[in-house]
Amino acid sequence: MARIVVAGSGSVGACTAYHLALLGAQDVVLADRAEIASGSTGKAMGGVRQQFSTAVEVRLARESIAFFEELGSSWFQQVGYLFLATTPDGLAELDARRKVQAELGVPVERVDPRFVVGLNVDDVLGAVFCSTDGVADPPALTREVVRRSAELGVDVREHTDARELERDLLVIAAGASSGEFGVDLPIRPLARQLLETEPIDGLPDDLPMVIEAETGFHFRRRADCLRIAMPDAELRWGFEETVDESVFEDRRERLAHRYPAAAGAGIARAWAGLYDMTPDAHPIIGPVADGLYAACGFSGHGFMQSPAVGRAVAEELLFGEAAFDLTPYRLQRFDEETAFPETLVL
């Protein structure tokens, strides 16, 4: 067996190392320059959805759901994802995506959003819901995967530069820093911000992830608080992870409108993290140079897709091919005009 070093102990790197060990690899090192799940995974929203706009992303997310389900409800709460449309165009787009998703076996359906108690839907024209989507705690779940990996013999090394380790193959799973391994990858860091409210009494355990289709504003329950996110009006390219407090009042007003029980709740904390964006918002998975294999560029979707990616990467590295078709994610696709961009980046 070759010596495989995985660079990056976020969710993608952790799942890759774990599945390598499960499939029999004997000499696997999981290395991180910082600590386990201390990068983008540790700052993620924690949503897990299958409702994407392209078939390749739907399939990748669908395959990951089974892994999350096997972990059990203590790790993955299947509260569902509810998309709301407030305009005819927004509703038409939801219906078009729903058709693609349903044809791929995702149980997404048109619903009356009033089933969510306390949600203001006076301005909503229609909604779609997938009950098998849900939420999780990305850093805690990733640390559990790393723990299981170590039990299977993976050598876990924190505060270690993977580039300095002896290896036969290096798997680049370093998120926004994946361009630092000697190969030119079309990945740009994009800063995204999350807010979390003060405690709110009476939040239901089954409150779904709620997303406004037109604005991208969305929120989920996290313990007795609500976690809020929304795309910035002006994209914040670069590695600077600063918090923009100027949007706080706007986000609070949006939340109070959509979920009146949160009216008056202040912002208890806020943080920013990085998306590793590619030109088409699809990941780069596959060989990129001699002895280098990429699993990066997930454009904000790495955590929710990491189980399927980890399994497929491990299969390809050990057996020469994966049960899941990875060809749409090869680096070489950027040599030609991108034909299938993922548009649903939250």
Rosetta silent file (secondary structure, phi, psi, omega in degrees, C-alpha in Angstrom):
SEQUENCE: MARIVVAGSGSVGACTAYHLALLGAQDVVLADRAEIASGSTGKAMGGVRQQFSTAVEVRLARESIAFFEELGSSWFQQVGYLFLATTPDGLAELDARRKVQAELGVPVERVDPRFVVGLNVDDVLGAVFCSTDGVADPPALTREVVRRSAELGVDVREHTDARELERDLLVIAAGASSGEFGVDLPIRPLARQLLETEPIDGLPDDLPMVIEAETGFHFRRRADCLRIAMPDAELRWGFEETVDESVFEDRRERLAHRYPAAAGAGIARAWAGLYDMTPDAHPIIGPVADGLYAACGFSGHGFMQSPAVGRAVAEELLFGEAAFDLTPYRLQRFDEETAFPETLVL
SCORE:     score description
SCORE:     0.000 S_00000001
   1 L     0.000  139.535  178.069    0.000    0.000    0.000 S_00000001
   2 L   -75.096  158.574  175.012    1.260    3.510   -0.800 S_00000001
   3 L   -86.886  115.371 -177.288    1.735    6.140    1.879 S_00000001
   4 E  -108.981  124.612  175.126   -1.131    8.601    1.475 S_00000001
   5 E  -108.701  127.917  176.861   -1.053   11.986    3.187 S_00000001
   6 E  -103.728  120.611 -178.852   -4.308   13.969    3.370 S_00000001
   7 E   -93.958  110.732  179.094   -3.746   17.703    3.742 S_00000001
   8 L   114.555  119.427 -177.729   -6.533   19.336    5.741 S_00000001
   9 L  -106.752   33.272  167.997   -8.593   17.963    8.618 S_00000001
  10 L   -77.238 -167.183 -173.926  -11.867   19.632    7.746 S_00000001
  11 H   -63.238  -39.542 -178.365  -14.865   17.515    6.836 S_00000001
  12 H   -68.222  -47.749  178.478  -13.610   16.538    3.359 S_00000001
  13 H   -62.537  -41.541 -179.561  -10.128   15.559    4.541 S_00000001
  14 H   -63.630  -45.683 -179.373  -11.500   13.715    7.563 S_00000001
  15 H   -67.572  -33.407  177.357  -14.009   11.703    5.507 S_00000001
  16 H   -65.930  -48.072  178.303  -11.350   10.885    2.927 S_00000001
  17 H   -61.403  -41.211 -179.047   -8.940    9.561    5.554 S_00000001
  18 H   -62.130  -46.720 -178.336  -11.745    7.649    7.257 S_00000001
  19 H   -73.177  -30.365  172.748  -12.883    5.890    4.093 S_00000001
  20 H   -59.129  -45.758 -179.938   -9.323    5.129    3.051 S_00000001
  21 H   -66.624  -41.682  179.035   -8.892    3.310    6.347 S_00000001
  22 H   -59.498  -34.997 -176.510  -12.269    1.585    6.066 S_00000001
  23 L   -89.342    4.968  170.727  -11.300    0.266    2.636 S_00000001
  24 L   109.011    0.070  177.934   -8.017   -1.162    3.839 S_00000001
  25 L   -65.050  132.809 -173.257   -5.344    1.501    3.386 S_00000001
  26 L   -99.127  -19.642 -172.978   -2.632    0.835    5.954 S_00000001
  27 L  -131.097   79.092 -177.284   -0.472    3.963    5.789 S_00000001
  28 E  -119.894  132.014  176.081   -2.637    7.079    5.908 S_00000001
  29 E  -118.117  130.782  173.831   -1.704   10.387    7.521 S_00000001
  30 E  -108.947  111.660 -173.340   -4.242   13.156    8.166 S_00000001
  31 E  -119.259  144.105  177.192   -2.325   16.394    8.641 S_00000001
  32 L  -142.665  137.585  179.449   -3.406   19.931    9.410 S_00000001
  33 L   -67.678  -21.780  178.019   -1.351   23.077    9.925 S_00000001
  34 L  -115.184 -121.691 -179.013   -3.745   24.057   12.715 S_00000001
  35 L  -123.921  168.678 -178.627   -6.226   21.821   14.555 S_00000001
  36 L   -58.295  129.308  175.417   -9.007   19.445   13.566 S_00000001
  37 L    57.258   30.364 -177.771  -11.958   21.262   11.990 S_00000001
  38 L   -91.252   -5.843  179.339  -10.431   24.653   12.812 S_00000001
  39 L   -95.459 -133.231 -176.033  -10.906   26.118    9.330 S_00000001
  40 H   -62.061  -34.140  179.267  -14.079   26.553    7.297 S_00000001
  41 H   -59.835  -38.976 -179.471  -15.673   23.396    8.721 S_00000001
  42 H   -72.450   -8.282 -177.818  -15.541   24.882   12.194 S_00000001
  43 H  -118.544   10.913 -172.182  -17.366   27.994   10.991 S_00000001
  44 L   -78.038  158.591  177.515  -19.997   26.384    8.779 S_00000001
  45 L   -64.402  -37.671  178.254  -23.768   26.850    8.935 S_00000001
  46 L    94.527   12.795  177.724  -24.249   23.113    9.358 S_00000001
  47 E   -83.639  149.445  178.330  -26.947   22.529    6.784 S_00000001
  48 E  -132.874  108.768 -175.410  -27.158   19.310    4.784 S_00000001
  49 L  -132.382  157.873  174.676  -29.352   19.497    1.690 S_00000001
  50 L  -110.598   -1.525 -175.247  -30.006   17.716   -1.568 S_00000001
  51 L   -86.858   80.070  175.081  -31.829   20.645   -3.168 S_00000001
  52 L  -107.440  173.892 -176.681  -29.241   21.835   -5.686 S_00000001
  53 L   -96.560  -11.523  179.574  -29.764   23.212   -9.173 S_00000001
  54 L  -122.187  147.355 -175.334  -27.618   20.689  -11.100 S_00000001
  55 H   -61.412  -37.562 -177.593  -27.944   16.929  -11.260 S_00000001
  56 H   -63.943  -38.458  179.218  -24.294   16.256  -10.400 S_00000001
  57 H   -73.471  -36.943  176.835  -24.570   18.165   -7.131 S_00000001
  58 H   -59.159  -45.837 -179.049  -27.911   16.560   -6.274 S_00000001
  59 H   -62.984  -42.439 -179.015  -26.380   13.096   -6.696 S_00000001
  60 H   -63.019  -44.486  179.321  -23.360   13.965   -4.566 S_00000001
  61 H   -68.683  -38.867  179.853  -25.517   15.318   -1.746 S_00000001
  62 H   -60.659  -41.127  179.536  -27.986   12.438   -2.000 S_00000001
  63 H   -67.043  -28.024 -179.380  -25.203    9.899   -1.521 S_00000001
  64 H   -76.468  -29.813 -176.743  -24.006   11.764    1.570 S_00000001
  65 H   -57.131  -39.996 -178.554  -27.413   11.754    3.264 S_00000001
  66 H   -59.584  -39.726  178.308  -27.229    8.009    3.859 S_00000001
  67 H   -63.909  -45.944  179.441  -23.981    8.446    5.819 S_00000001
  68 H   -63.105  -39.335  179.018  -25.470   11.188    7.976 S_00000001
  69 H   -62.932  -38.998 -179.684  -28.578    9.088    8.594 S_00000001
  70 H   -65.164  -26.852  178.288  -26.461    6.150    9.754 S_00000001
  71 H   -67.843  -27.181  177.848  -24.831    8.354   12.384 S_00000001
  72 L    99.748  167.525 -173.495  -28.220    8.800   14.042 S_00000001
  73 L   -68.477  -19.220  177.752  -30.354   11.679   15.266 S_00000001
  74 L   -70.927  -22.623  179.514  -27.857   12.762   17.908 S_00000001
  75 L  -103.772  -31.359 -173.803  -25.497   13.769   15.086 S_00000001
  76 E  -136.925  116.482 -178.936  -27.901   14.644   12.269 S_00000001
  77 E  -101.020  112.115 -177.263  -31.346   16.168   12.780 S_00000001
  78 L   -85.333   72.707  179.465  -33.550   15.660    9.721 S_00000001
  79 L   -87.153  -10.899  177.349  -35.702   18.726   10.199 S_00000001
  80 L    88.659  164.432  175.497  -35.838   19.371    6.457 S_00000001
  81 E  -117.575  126.707  179.811  -35.142   22.336    4.190 S_00000001
  82 E  -115.094  115.339  176.442  -38.003   24.693    3.314 S_00000001
  83 E   -99.059  130.210 -179.186  -37.551   27.026    0.329 S_00000001
  84 E  -111.448  137.388  175.697  -39.984   29.943    0.089 S_00000001
  85 E  -116.611  133.512 -179.649  -40.793   31.901   -3.078 S_00000001
  86 L  -114.183    2.601  178.405  -42.315   35.375   -2.946 S_00000001
  87 L  -134.860  156.473  176.610  -42.351   36.123   -6.694 S_00000001
  88 H   -58.039  -41.386  179.569  -43.653   34.254   -9.764 S_00000001
  89 H   -64.540  -41.268  178.744  -40.111   33.941  -11.140 S_00000001
  90 H   -63.097  -39.823  179.198  -38.835   32.580   -7.848 S_00000001
  91 H   -68.063  -39.629  178.188  -41.610   30.003   -7.719 S_00000001
  92 H   -62.572  -38.803  178.611  -40.970   28.928  -11.302 S_00000001
  93 H   -67.143  -41.351  176.609  -37.308   28.397  -10.473 S_00000001
  94 H   -59.275  -44.048 -178.905  -38.191   26.339   -7.395 S_00000001
  95 H   -65.358  -38.993  179.295  -40.501   24.151   -9.492 S_00000001
  96 H   -65.072  -42.797  177.940  -37.859   23.638  -12.180 S_00000001
  97 H   -66.947  -38.927 -179.346  -35.276   22.568   -9.607 S_00000001
  98 H   -60.503  -36.854  179.300  -37.814   20.370   -7.839 S_00000001
  99 H   -62.861  -45.997  178.188  -38.421   18.456  -11.069 S_00000001
 100 H   -61.608  -45.447 -177.590  -34.708   17.703  -11.459 S_00000001
 101 H   -64.701  -44.338 -178.958  -34.370   16.711   -7.809 S_00000001
 102 H   -64.583  -37.624  178.401  -37.453   14.478   -7.804 S_00000001
 103 H   -63.919  -22.413  178.592  -36.293   12.675  -10.963 S_00000001
 104 L   -96.452   11.341  174.221  -33.106   11.783   -9.062 S_00000001
 105 L    88.526   11.384  178.107  -35.032   10.286   -6.172 S_00000001
 106 L   -85.845  126.387 -176.339  -34.983   13.216   -3.756 S_00000001
 107 L   -78.861   65.025  178.964  -38.304   13.419   -1.838 S_00000001
 108 E  -101.989  138.992 -174.827  -38.894   17.130   -2.430 S_00000001
 109 E  -147.028  157.044  172.619  -42.467   18.350   -2.824 S_00000001
 110 E   -70.254  137.490 -177.611  -44.625   21.437   -3.029 S_00000001
 111 E  -139.121  163.000  167.760  -46.065   22.240    0.397 S_00000001
 112 L   -87.155  112.098 -173.685  -48.191   24.739    2.257 S_00000001
 113 H   -66.248   -7.083  178.812  -45.522   26.506    4.361 S_00000001
 114 H   -69.201   -5.838  175.558  -48.015   27.175    7.122 S_00000001
 115 H   -66.639  -19.044  175.771  -47.153   23.750    8.509 S_00000001
 116 L   -87.366  107.508 -177.066  -44.218   25.523   10.218 S_00000001
 117 L   -62.704  130.653  176.318  -45.800   27.051   13.306 S_00000001
 118 L    91.611   -5.469 -178.721  -44.910   30.695   13.779 S_00000001
 119 L   -84.625  131.605  176.636  -43.600   31.296   10.259 S_00000001
 120 L   -85.521  114.283 -178.588  -44.931   34.395    8.506 S_00000001
 121 L  -122.668   23.540 -178.317  -45.882   33.390    4.975 S_00000001
 122 L   -58.915  -31.178 -177.896  -48.272   36.209    4.090 S_00000001
 123 L  -100.662    9.545 -175.572  -46.031   37.212    1.168 S_00000001
 124 L   -91.558  129.054  178.108  -45.186   33.663    0.061 S_00000001
 125 L   -90.442  -24.782 -179.457  -46.556   32.418   -3.272 S_00000001
 126 E  -175.573  165.527 -176.586  -45.310   28.848   -2.919 S_00000001
 127 E  -152.155  153.916  173.517  -42.818   26.598   -1.183 S_00000001
 128 E  -127.257  150.079 -173.968  -40.945   23.319   -1.567 S_00000001
 129 E  -142.044  137.405  172.826  -39.780   21.043    1.221 S_00000001
 130 E  -122.595  114.143 -173.543  -37.475   18.052    1.523 S_00000001
 131 L   -74.639  -18.497 -178.305  -37.923   16.190    4.787 S_00000001
 132 L   -89.911   -6.192  170.229  -34.699   14.165    4.533 S_00000001
 133 L   -73.636  168.512 -179.436  -32.499   17.274    4.496 S_00000001
 134 E  -175.986 -159.295 -175.646  -31.341   18.528    7.857 S_00000001
 135 E  -136.297  157.395  179.662  -28.730   20.109   10.092 S_00000001
 136 E  -152.185  177.867  176.917  -25.697   19.004   12.067 S_00000001
 137 L  -105.054   97.569 -172.445  -22.759   20.357   14.071 S_00000001
 138 H   -55.444  -49.909 -178.389  -19.890   20.369   11.525 S_00000001
 139 H   -65.586  -39.741 -179.668  -16.878   20.632   13.883 S_00000001
 140 H   -66.129  -43.781 -179.429  -18.253   18.093   16.375 S_00000001
 141 H   -66.317  -39.399  179.603  -19.195   15.603   13.664 S_00000001
 142 H   -65.357  -40.848  176.926  -15.837   16.027   11.929 S_00000001
 143 H   -62.237  -34.464  177.265  -13.971   15.419   15.172 S_00000001
 144 H   -67.330  -40.791  177.125  -15.987   12.217   15.592 S_00000001
 145 H   -63.512  -40.331  177.683  -15.010   11.060   12.103 S_00000001
 146 H   -64.668  -39.857  177.851  -11.364   11.814   12.903 S_00000001
 147 H   -60.410  -44.072  179.039  -11.670    9.855   16.151 S_00000001
 148 H   -66.605  -35.444  177.796  -13.006    6.845   14.252 S_00000001
 149 H   -62.559  -45.241  179.712  -10.246    7.250   11.676 S_00000001
 150 H   -61.674  -38.002  177.090   -7.593    7.140   14.383 S_00000001
 151 H   -62.918  -28.402  179.597   -9.144    3.966   15.786 S_00000001
 152 L   -87.595    0.017  175.362   -8.732    2.424   12.334 S_00000001
 153 L   108.964    0.554  177.432   -5.044    3.328   12.256 S_00000001
 154 L   -67.523  133.653  178.135   -4.943    6.760   10.584 S_00000001
 155 E   -86.074  105.506 -176.501   -2.009    8.818   11.860 S_00000001
 156 E   -94.516  123.026 -177.376   -3.603   12.151   12.850 S_00000001
 157 E  -128.491  110.571  173.496   -1.176   15.057   13.047 S_00000001
 158 L   -87.299  162.691  179.268   -2.223   18.542   14.062 S_00000001
 159 L    51.976   42.404 -178.308    0.078   21.574   13.701 S_00000001
 160 L  -134.033  131.324  176.912    1.819   19.773   10.844 S_00000001
 161 L   -84.406  113.304 -177.128    2.495   20.973    7.298 S_00000001
 162 H   -58.961  -28.101 -177.748    1.516   18.112    4.997 S_00000001
 163 H   -66.313  -19.345 -177.318    3.951   19.351    2.353 S_00000001
 164 H   -94.258   -0.944 -177.021    6.856   18.422    4.611 S_00000001
 165 L   -92.837  143.607  174.558    5.789   14.808    5.128 S_00000001
 166 L   -68.426  134.669 -179.634    7.173   11.858    3.213 S_00000001
 167 L  -162.236  164.388  170.269    4.493   10.340    1.021 S_00000001
 168 L   -96.186  -28.114 -179.054    3.681    8.609   -2.235 S_00000001
 169 E  -146.345  137.335  176.609    0.504   10.608   -2.761 S_00000001
 170 E  -115.201  124.046  175.413   -0.798   13.888   -1.342 S_00000001
 171 E   -97.012  119.287 -177.910   -4.548   14.557   -1.250 S_00000001
 172 E   -89.293  105.774  179.029   -5.225   18.293   -1.241 S_00000001
 173 L  -131.472   48.479 -171.898   -8.274   18.919    0.951 S_00000001
 174 L  -104.562   21.910  174.818   -7.262   22.273    2.379 S_00000001
 175 H    58.017 -131.039 -176.155  -10.252   24.370    1.367 S_00000001
 176 H   -66.227  -15.826  178.676   -9.430   27.958    0.473 S_00000001
 177 H   -95.752   12.424 -174.818   -5.708   27.249    1.000 S_00000001
 178 H   -69.821  -12.653  177.926   -5.625   24.433   -1.540 S_00000001
 179 H   -83.033    7.122 -176.099   -3.707   26.540   -4.030 S_00000001
 180 H   -99.838   20.928 -173.890   -0.588   26.409   -1.854 S_00000001
 181 L  -116.014   23.470  172.429    0.561   22.934   -2.903 S_00000001
 182 L    86.410   10.349  177.425    2.490   23.678   -6.065 S_00000001
 183 L  -133.875  140.120 -177.099   -0.279   23.316   -8.621 S_00000001
 184 L   -79.259  111.588  179.083   -2.395   26.074  -10.153 S_00000001
 185 L  -116.721  136.437 -178.672   -6.006   25.549   -9.111 S_00000001
 186 L   -78.414   65.415 -178.800   -8.838   27.939  -10.070 S_00000001
 187 L  -120.935  129.712  177.309   -9.921   28.466   -6.457 S_00000001
 188 E  -121.740  137.298  176.382  -10.654   31.855   -4.894 S_00000001
 189 E   -77.669  133.415  177.688  -11.435   32.480   -1.218 S_00000001
 190 E  -124.030  120.352 -179.881  -14.790   34.142   -0.584 S_00000001
 191 E   -79.212  131.153  176.274  -15.590   35.443    2.895 S_00000001
 192 E  -128.823  147.915 -171.022  -19.092   34.681    4.153 S_00000001
 193 E  -117.029  141.710  175.100  -20.618   35.781    7.433 S_00000001
 194 E  -124.624  146.527  177.587  -22.916   34.068    9.935 S_00000001
 195 E  -122.700  152.056  176.357  -24.865   35.574   12.825 S_00000001
 196 E  -134.202  131.566 -175.804  -26.394   33.934   15.866 S_00000001
 197 E   -77.794  169.774  167.001  -29.182   35.438   17.951 S_00000001
 198 L   -67.924  164.575  179.132  -29.589   35.651   21.677 S_00000001
 199 L   -56.699  140.506  179.494  -31.671   32.810   23.180 S_00000001
 200 L  -123.306  126.191 -178.183  -35.301   32.737   22.038 S_00000001
 201 L   -69.946  141.338  168.964  -37.938   31.002   24.142 S_00000001
 202 L    78.635   18.985  177.301  -40.030   28.233   22.661 S_00000001
 203 L   -65.869  127.827 -179.895  -38.130   27.370   19.495 S_00000001
 204 L   -69.643  144.102  179.847  -39.557   24.082   18.184 S_00000001
 205 L   -62.936  -28.915 -175.439  -37.154   21.158   17.910 S_00000001
 206 L   -99.546   20.506  177.118  -38.347   20.439   14.374 S_00000001
 207 L   -61.840  122.495 -178.353  -37.927   23.957   12.965 S_00000001
 208 L   -76.641  168.990  165.538  -36.586   23.400    9.437 S_00000001
 209 E   -68.667  124.926 -177.433  -33.878   25.316    7.668 S_00000001
 210 E  -111.340  126.060 -177.106  -35.876   28.156    6.098 S_00000001
 211 E  -128.352  131.700  171.980  -34.556   29.808    2.906 S_00000001
 212 E   -86.936  118.535 -172.871  -35.971   32.691    0.907 S_00000001
 213 L   -60.550  -40.744 -173.930  -35.421   31.735   -2.724 S_00000001
 214 L   -76.074  -38.556 -174.172  -35.075   35.260   -4.088 S_00000001
 215 L   -98.374  -22.412 -174.469  -32.785   36.787   -1.452 S_00000001
 216 L    80.148    0.776  175.831  -30.878   33.772   -0.150 S_00000001
 217 L   -64.785  132.446 -179.736  -31.685   34.813    3.421 S_00000001
 218 E  -151.195  157.870 -179.500  -31.877   31.700    5.573 S_00000001
 219 E  -152.030  158.095  178.739  -31.910   30.575    9.179 S_00000001
 220 E  -145.483  159.289  174.926  -31.908   27.437   11.328 S_00000001
 221 E   -80.284  137.758  172.291  -32.301   26.564   14.964 S_00000001
 222 E  -135.635   99.959 -172.254  -29.103   25.980   16.964 S_00000001
 223 L    60.529 -123.552 -179.463  -29.992   25.003   20.541 S_00000001
 224 L  -102.963   22.092  178.895  -32.164   27.894   21.797 S_00000001
 225 E  -122.200  171.317  172.142  -30.827   30.380   19.242 S_00000001
 226 E  -116.564  133.372  178.030  -31.264   31.012   15.542 S_00000001
 227 E  -100.496  130.472 -170.130  -28.297   30.999   13.193 S_00000001
 228 E  -121.718  142.462  173.824  -28.659   33.435   10.260 S_00000001
 229 E  -149.043  156.523  177.373  -26.897   33.781    6.915 S_00000001
 230 L  -165.722  140.352  176.956  -27.343   35.664    3.669 S_00000001
 231 L   -58.756  141.815  177.085  -25.129   36.401    0.654 S_00000001
 232 L   -70.988  148.610  178.032  -23.439   39.807    0.860 S_00000001
 233 L   -61.368  -37.523  174.392  -24.601   42.497   -1.541 S_00000001
 234 L  -119.296  123.378 -176.776  -20.986   42.855   -2.667 S_00000001
 235 L   -61.390  138.546 -176.203  -18.884   39.689   -2.751 S_00000001
 236 E  -107.298   81.160 -178.856  -15.956   39.781   -0.341 S_00000001
 237 E   -75.435  140.334  176.813  -13.117   38.041   -2.187 S_00000001
 238 L   125.360  175.059 -174.684   -9.951   37.329   -0.237 S_00000001
 239 L   -90.268    0.665 -176.782   -8.701   35.717    2.939 S_00000001
 240 L   -77.539  116.936 -176.760   -9.803   38.467    5.342 S_00000001
 241 L  -102.970   72.657 -179.626  -12.374   36.991    7.742 S_00000001
 242 L  -104.743  156.307  178.414  -13.891   40.114    9.238 S_00000001
 243 L   -98.064  129.240  178.948  -17.386   40.682   10.588 S_00000001
 244 L   -98.993   98.460 -176.523  -19.457   43.441    8.981 S_00000001
 245 H   -72.903  -12.685 -177.978  -21.699   44.765   11.742 S_00000001
 246 H   -65.998  -17.882 -178.988  -23.406   47.194    9.364 S_00000001
 247 H   -94.678   -3.732 -174.108  -25.727   44.402    8.159 S_00000001
 248 H   -57.039  -48.780 -175.900  -26.874   43.315   11.615 S_00000001
 249 H   -64.455  -39.468  176.899  -30.013   45.461   11.713 S_00000001
 250 H   -60.527  -44.651 -179.078  -31.054   44.399    8.214 S_00000001
 251 H   -66.201  -38.045  178.278  -30.687   40.728    9.125 S_00000001
 252 H   -64.936  -39.420  178.900  -32.640   41.197   12.363 S_00000001
 253 H   -66.498  -41.489  178.230  -35.466   42.890   10.459 S_00000001
 254 H   -62.408  -42.654 -179.670  -35.570   40.110    7.893 S_00000001
 255 H   -65.826  -43.236 -179.912  -35.669   37.493   10.628 S_00000001
 256 H   -63.637  -35.534  177.692  -38.403   39.309   12.561 S_00000001
 257 H   -66.802  -46.599 -174.520  -40.506   39.557    9.400 S_00000001
 258 H   -78.974  -32.102 -177.508  -40.155   35.894    8.499 S_00000001
 259 L  -137.184   83.969 -171.441  -40.243   34.496   12.035 S_00000001
 260 H   -55.152  -24.931  178.761  -41.978   36.999   14.359 S_00000001
 261 H   -62.085  -18.569 -179.482  -41.077   35.050   17.515 S_00000001
 262 H   -91.737   -1.463 -179.314  -37.516   36.289   16.965 S_00000001
 263 L   -59.545  132.044  179.221  -38.501   39.972   16.946 S_00000001
 264 L    91.891  -13.497  179.310  -36.421   41.870   19.471 S_00000001
 265 L   -72.979  130.608  178.757  -33.719   39.204   19.739 S_00000001
 266 L   -83.727  174.066  176.341  -30.260   40.706   19.551 S_00000001
 267 E   -91.252  116.679 -177.444  -27.190   39.301   17.849 S_00000001
 268 E   -82.174  -36.420  178.888  -25.183   37.371   20.425 S_00000001
 269 E  -158.311  160.136  179.120  -22.218   36.551   18.201 S_00000001
 270 E  -149.404  152.048  179.868  -21.048   36.695   14.608 S_00000001
 271 E  -155.698  163.560  178.236  -18.164   35.240   12.644 S_00000001
 272 E  -126.132  149.457  176.417  -16.869   34.908    9.113 S_00000001
 273 E  -139.034 -178.088 -174.372  -15.386   31.959    7.257 S_00000001
 274 E  -116.896  133.812  166.218  -14.149   31.171    3.769 S_00000001
 275 E   -91.033  139.315  173.702  -15.753   29.427    0.818 S_00000001
 276 E   -96.649   89.481 -170.024  -13.248   27.846   -1.597 S_00000001
 277 E   -84.519  138.973  169.479  -14.953   28.985   -4.786 S_00000001
 278 L  -109.197  166.521 -177.768  -14.397   27.607   -8.278 S_00000001
 279 L   -59.103  -28.891 -179.111  -15.651   29.333  -11.462 S_00000001
 280 L  -111.660    7.687  179.167  -18.656   27.007  -11.716 S_00000001
 281 L    63.051   19.580  170.207  -19.175   26.378   -7.954 S_00000001
 282 L  -104.603  150.518  179.807  -18.470   22.664   -8.442 S_00000001
 283 L   -72.305  166.158  171.977  -15.557   21.008   -6.615 S_00000001
 284 E  -106.497  117.254 -178.055  -12.298   19.848   -8.155 S_00000001
 285 E  -133.749  120.581  177.865  -11.839   16.124   -7.553 S_00000001
 286 E   140.826  176.720  177.988   -9.133   14.029   -9.183 S_00000001
 287 E   -63.154  136.644  179.369   -5.432   13.909  -10.077 S_00000001
 288 E  -124.511  -11.273  176.528   -3.966   17.367  -10.707 S_00000001
 289 E  -171.798  171.625  179.896   -0.231   16.594  -10.971 S_00000001
 290 L   -60.957  118.350  179.056    2.192   13.752  -10.388 S_00000001
 291 L    78.963    7.273 -179.744    1.600   12.569   -6.829 S_00000001
 292 E  -125.069  131.897  179.961   -1.105   15.187   -6.197 S_00000001
 293 E  -130.297  130.910 -176.574   -4.835   14.550   -5.983 S_00000001
 294 E  -101.050  141.268  169.575   -7.362   17.330   -5.321 S_00000001
 295 E  -143.666   76.743 -171.040  -10.554   17.227   -3.279 S_00000001
 296 E  -155.249 -179.054 -179.533  -11.293   20.921   -2.862 S_00000001
 297 L    76.763   35.255 -173.246  -13.194   23.882   -4.290 S_00000001
 298 L   -79.979   -5.047  169.356  -16.510   22.903   -2.717 S_00000001
 299 L    55.695   40.931  177.176  -17.817   26.472   -2.809 S_00000001
 300 L    91.415    0.991 -175.307  -19.505   26.319    0.578 S_00000001
 301 L  -116.262   12.614 -173.772  -20.889   22.791    0.222 S_00000001
 302 H   -62.427  -44.244 -177.146  -17.975   20.707    1.493 S_00000001
 303 H   -61.877  -47.356 -175.015  -19.463   19.588    4.789 S_00000001
 304 H   -70.924  -21.130 -178.976  -22.746   18.383    3.340 S_00000001
 305 H  -104.330   -4.452 -171.239  -21.026   16.526    0.485 S_00000001
 306 H   -62.496  -36.787  179.271  -17.984   15.213    2.354 S_00000001
 307 H   -60.835  -46.439 -179.984  -19.209   11.662    3.131 S_00000001
 308 H   -67.499  -39.739  179.098  -19.864   10.822   -0.529 S_00000001
 309 H   -64.593  -46.398 -179.942  -16.696   12.575   -1.650 S_00000001
 310 H   -57.950  -42.498  179.074  -14.555   10.825    0.950 S_00000001
 311 H   -65.752  -47.276 -177.495  -15.859    7.431   -0.094 S_00000001
 312 H   -65.274  -42.077  178.450  -15.474    8.095   -3.822 S_00000001
 313 H   -62.209  -44.523  179.428  -11.960    9.509   -3.476 S_00000001
 314 H   -60.915  -43.169  179.214  -10.884    6.538   -1.374 S_00000001
 315 H   -62.554  -44.263 -178.374  -12.301    4.094   -3.911 S_00000001
 316 H   -65.997  -40.534 -178.606  -10.577    5.793   -6.811 S_00000001
 317 H   -68.200  -36.655 -175.462   -7.222    5.971   -5.039 S_00000001
 318 H   -91.286  -32.388 -173.035   -7.276    2.363   -3.887 S_00000001
 319 H  -116.716   -5.597  178.589   -9.131    0.592   -6.690 S_00000001
 320 L    91.718  -15.658  176.340   -8.646    2.862   -9.700 S_00000001
 321 L  -156.558  157.838 -178.627  -12.292    3.846  -10.014 S_00000001
 322 L  -113.836  152.830  175.644  -15.187    4.900   -7.818 S_00000001
 323 L   -64.091  -31.329  177.298  -18.785    3.736   -7.726 S_00000001
 324 L   -91.294  134.153 -177.734  -19.737    7.412   -7.962 S_00000001
 325 L   -72.250  113.177 -179.293  -18.896    9.126  -11.257 S_00000001
 326 L   -97.510   -1.826 -174.926  -16.245   11.751  -10.547 S_00000001
 327 H   -59.832  -31.633  178.857  -15.581   12.775  -14.149 S_00000001
 328 H   -65.731  -12.835 -173.221  -17.703   15.977  -13.980 S_00000001
 329 H  -105.515    9.287 -177.770  -15.350   17.294  -11.299 S_00000001
 330 L   -69.388  149.670  178.411  -11.986   16.961  -13.063 S_00000001
 331 H   -60.080  -32.569 -174.474   -9.714   19.989  -13.280 S_00000001
 332 H   -63.405  -16.424 -178.931   -9.540   19.616  -17.057 S_00000001
 333 H   -62.730  -24.020 -178.449  -13.119   20.840  -17.452 S_00000001
 334 H   -77.854   -3.914  173.872  -11.878   24.412  -17.096 S_00000001
 335 H   -72.764  -17.108  178.906   -9.974   24.040  -20.367 S_00000001
 336 L  -122.243  169.535 -179.744  -13.354   24.464  -22.041 S_00000001
 337 L   -66.573  131.296 -179.996  -16.292   26.771  -21.389 S_00000001
 338 L   -63.389  131.560 -174.059  -18.208   25.716  -18.276 S_00000001
 339 L  -111.178  -10.644 -174.886  -21.547   24.259  -19.288 S_00000001
 340 L  -141.815   61.757 -179.003  -23.256   23.410  -16.001 S_00000001
 341 L   -65.622  140.546  173.038  -22.652   25.996  -13.264 S_00000001
 342 L   -80.754  121.816 -175.091  -24.243   25.387   -9.866 S_00000001
 343 L   -98.850  -14.865 -175.497  -26.375   28.456   -9.174 S_00000001
 344 L   -95.920   77.403  178.530  -27.713   27.621   -5.717 S_00000001
 345 L  -106.525  113.401 -176.468  -24.802   28.768   -3.532 S_00000001
 346 L  -106.779    0.000    0.000  -26.026   29.759   -0.059 S_00000001
